[in-house]
Amino acid sequence: MLDFTGIEKERLRARWVSSAEAPEFVEEVNAFIDTLKELGPSPLKAAVEAKKEEQKEAPA
């Protein structure tokens, strides 16, 4: 479904981490943040901004 919408599958991650595994949780979150930084801005952000520009330019 993500591929269909143009969103990289790496932008979604699910992993079970117990409340007793705080260090593992921190490691997982930091790894996910690193992945997102590598991917750069969401492609949806550009699409939303383009749509806003279209609406501004459209005649009333």
HELIX and SHEET records of a PDB file:
HELIX    1   1 LEU A    2  THR A    5  1                                   4    
HELIX    2   2 LYS A    9  ARG A   11  5                                   3    
HELIX    3   3 ALA A   22  LEU A   39  1                                  18    
HELIX    4   4 PRO A   43  GLU A   57  1                                  15    
END                                                                             
